[in-house]
Amino acid sequence: MDIDVHLGKRLRARRRLLNRTQQDVAVAIGVGFQQIQKYECGASRMSAARLWALAQALEVPVSYFYEGLDEGPRG
């Protein structure tokens, strides 16, 4: 699985678990809700700084986003 898609799925799952809208998360990290949409579908890559901000906004450690990711080699 593409890592950007995996991170996006984890973002969407956590956001929904907290019952927050894309707009809520966008405001919390200072971007437009469209950017959250792009992250969630894997169309935009998250920088380390953005991933950290999302983790803070969603009250999880950064490692949360990587849980369940295959540890095999990437090619």
Residue pairs with C-beta under 8 A, 6 or more apart in sequence:
1 69
1 70
2 42
3 69
3 74
4 42
4 43
4 44
4 45
4 46
5 41
5 42
6 42
6 65
6 66
6 68
6 69
7 39
7 42
7 46
7 51
7 65
7 66
8 39
8 40
8 41
8 42
9 40
10 64
10 65
10 66
10 67
10 68
11 25
11 36
11 39
11 40
11 54
11 58
11 65
12 40
14 58
14 60
14 64
15 21
15 22
15 24
15 25
15 36
15 40
15 58
18 58
18 59
20 58
21 33
22 33
22 36
22 37
22 40
23 33
23 36
25 33
25 36
25 54
25 57
25 58
26 32
26 33
26 35
26 36
28 53
28 57
29 50
29 53
29 54
29 57
30 53
35 44
38 44
39 46
39 50
39 54
46 54
51 62
51 65
52 62
54 65
55 61
55 62
55 64
55 65
58 64
